């Protein structure tokens, strides 16, 4: 098994399909955090159902199975083992942690679950945080959008990425950064939780659609670059097995472009379906209101004078 944060001095086995399935390296602290978060969520679901309230199984699966499960795969599997050796593996990890993990966790509506199950004191504290000026600013959709589309440019075209390869602490903080920035973008737009920053659906769809060209342009820029990102780091491994460093970077750009567009279009579809359902609910409420007014007018017309 390789070290979780592999460096040029480590013995690096070739990255093969078999290694993709078997090269798991567990990091105890990170894994413990994921397990604790999952346990708290499941305890909240159990507490809610024990008092007779319902909670969707699909929400539980989204948060625990897809959200936390994808975080485990991205950081503990071969993706975590080889993420400092191959930039293409890092890019797959990047897209999972910045898009799939926060989107799936948002679908699990953990804030709603917490508000329904926490004791009075912690619930008041959570509500004060949600209503704070800081939360309103940081959850403003344009803030999340700006961080989501510009931080990858700052990461890969500055010394920041190279620094995360040379420091295990910065590398772990980078993983946290991906999840947090993805959450700031997806959670207010999805609108399942009562977080600040929820806006009308046309604006949500517009922001989602605008992410597509940014991912595409960044991916194409990385694919067409003649200079390696973090060149000194990747060439110091002296790998004799494929892909070559420049080919590996080309694959990384393609992964960013393709996966970013796929997840972005999926999220666009989710928002569109939500918008249609909300419009249908509003139409039914309006029909009921008009029916009540018509019934009241009919009764008023039949009342004795």
N, C-alpha and C positions, 0 to 999 in steps of 0.2 A: 504494500500500500504506500502511495506517495504521501508526502506531507501535504496538509490542507493548503498551505501557502507555499507552493513549490518554487524553488529558486534555481539559478543556473548551476549551483553545486550539487543538486539532487540528481539521483539516477532516474531518468525519465523514460518509462516504457512507451513504446509507440501507441498512439491513440487509434484503436481499432474498434469495430462494432462490438466485439466481445468486451473490451475494456469499458465501452460506453455503458454497458449493463452491470459490470462487476466492480468498477473502480470507485467504490464508495469510501469516503473518509469522513468520519463523524467528528464534528467540533462540539464538545460537550456544552459549552456555555450557550452558543447559539441554538442548539437543539433543545436545551432546557427552556429557553425563552419561548420557543415555538410551542413546546408541550404545555407550558403553563398557560399561555394565551388560549390554546385550544381547550384545556381543561376548564378554564374560567367560562368560556363560551358555553361548553356543554353543561356545566353546572347551572348556568343561567337558564338554559333551555329546560333542564330537569326541574328547576324551581318553578318555572312558569307553568309547566304541565302538571306539577304536583298540586297546584291550587286550582286546576281545572281550566286554565287558559290554553289556547292553541298557539302553536308556532310551526311555521311551514318547514317540512323536512328538506325542501329544496334550498331554503335559506341556510339551514345547518350544513348541508352538503357543500353549498357554495363557499361558506366561510372556512369550514374545517377541511373538507376534502380537496377542493380546488385551490382556495387561498393559501392556507397553511401548508397543504400538501405540495403545492408548486414551489413554495419557499424552501421546503425541505429538499426537493429535487434540485433546485437551482443552486443550493449552497452545500449540500452534503453528498450528492451523487458525483458521478464523473465530471459533471459540469463544474462543481466546486473543486474537484481535484485538479483539473486541467485548466482552470480559468486564468491562471497566471502563465501558462505555457503556450496556449494558442489563443489569439485574439478572437477567432471565430467562436470558440467555446465561451469566452467571456461575453461576446455579443449575444449569444443565445441566453446566457444567464441574465444579462442586462435587460433584454426584452421581457423575460418572464417576470423578473422582480419589479420592473417599472410599469408593466401593463397587465399581465395576467393576474399576478398576485393581488394588487390593490383593487382591480375590477371585481375579482371573485369575492374578496373580503367585503367590498361595498355591497354586493348582492346579498351578503349575509346579514346586513342591517345590524351590526353589533351595538351601535349607539342606541337604537330603539330597544334592543334587548336589555341593555344596561339600565335604561330609564324605567323599564317595566319591572325590573327585578332588584335593583339596588335598594338598600335601606334609605330612610329619609335623609340622613346626614350626607352620605356620599352622593345621593341623587341631587340634592341641592347644590353641592359643589360642582357636579358635572354640568348642571344647568347654568350655573354662574360662568363656567368656562365657555360654554356654547354661546352665551349671550354677551360675552366680553368683547370689547372693541378690537382686541388683538385677533380673536377668532374671526370676527367679521372682515378684518383686513386680509388675513392670511388665506381665508377661504373664498375671497372674491374670485370669480372664475377667471378673470384676465390675469391675476397673479399666478394661479395654477397653470394656466395655458402658457404663460411666458416662461416659467421655470421648466415646464415639461418639454417645450420645443427648443429652448436655447441652452439649457444646461448640458445636453450631449455635445453641442458644438464646443462649449467651453471645456468640457472634459477631454475630448479627443484631440483638440487642436491647441492645447496648452501643456504645461508641465504637470498639470494635476494628475492625469492618468498615469504617467510614469511614476509619480510619487506614491500612488496607491499600490503599484506593483512592488515597490521597494519597502513598504511598511505594512505589516499585517494589520495594525490598528486602523490605518487609513483605508485599507482594503475592506475591512468589516464595516467601517463607517460609510463607505461607498455603497455597499449593499443596502444599508439603512436609508441612505439618501435616495436610492432608486425607489424604494417602497413609499417613502414619505412624499416625494414629488408626485409619484403616480397617484397616491391617495388624494393629494390636494387637487389634482386635475379631475379624477373620476368621481369622487364621492359627492361633491356639490352638484355636478352635472347629472348624475344618476338620480339623486333626490330621494332615495329610499329612507335615509336617516335625516332627522331634523337638525342638520348642520347648517351653518350660515352659508350664504352664497348661492342658494337655489334661485334660478332665473327661469323665464318663460322658455318653452320648448324650441321655438325657432332659433333663439340665441344659443341654446345647448347644441343643436344640430350644426349650426354654423361653426362654432368653436371646434367641434369634433371633426368636421370636414376640413377645416384649415390645418389640422395636424398632419394630414396625409401628404401634402407636398413638402412639408418640412422634413418628414422622415425619408421621403423619396430622395430629396435633394442631398441630404446628409449621406444616405446610403450610396448614392451615385458618386458623391465626392470622395468617399472612402475607397470605393471600388476603383476609381480612376486615378488615385494618388500614386505617384512614382516613388515617394518617400515613405518609409515605414513609420507608423505610429510607435513610439517608444522603441525605436530601432535598436539602441544599445542593449536594451533588456532582452528582446526577443532573439537577436543574433548571438548573444552570449551563451545560449543553450547549446549551440552547435549541433542541432538536430540533423540526423541523417535520414529520418523517415518523413514521408510527406504529410501534409502539404508544405511547400516552401513558404518562408515568411511572407513573401509578396502575394502568393496565391492564397495563403491563409487570410490575409487582410482583405483580399478581393471577396472571399467567401463571407467574411464578417460584414462587409458593406451590403452584400446581397441579403443576408439574414436580417439586418436592420431594416432595409427597404421593404422586403416581402412581409415579414412578420408584423411590422408597424402598420402596413396597409391592411393586412388581414384583420388584426385586432381592432383597428380603427373603424373599418367597415362594419364589423360585427357590433361594435358599440353604437355606431350610427343606427344600425337596424334596431337595436334594443331601445334606443331613445325614440325612434319613430313609432315603434309598437306602443310604447308607453304613452306617447302623445295621442295616438289614435284611441287608446282605451280611456284616457282622461277626457277626450272630446266626447266619447260615447257616454261616459258617466255624467258629464255636464249636460248633455242633451236629454238624458233620462230625468235628471233633476229638474230641468226646465219644463219638460213635459208634465211631470208631476205637479209642479207649481202652477202651470196653466190649467191643469185639470182641477186643482183645488179652487182656483179663482172662478173657473166656469161653474163648478158645483155651488160655490157661495153665491154667485150671481143668480143661478137657477133657483136656489132656495129663497133668496131675497125677493125674486119675482113672484114666487108662490106664497109668500107670507101674507096673511090677511091684513087688510087695510083698516 
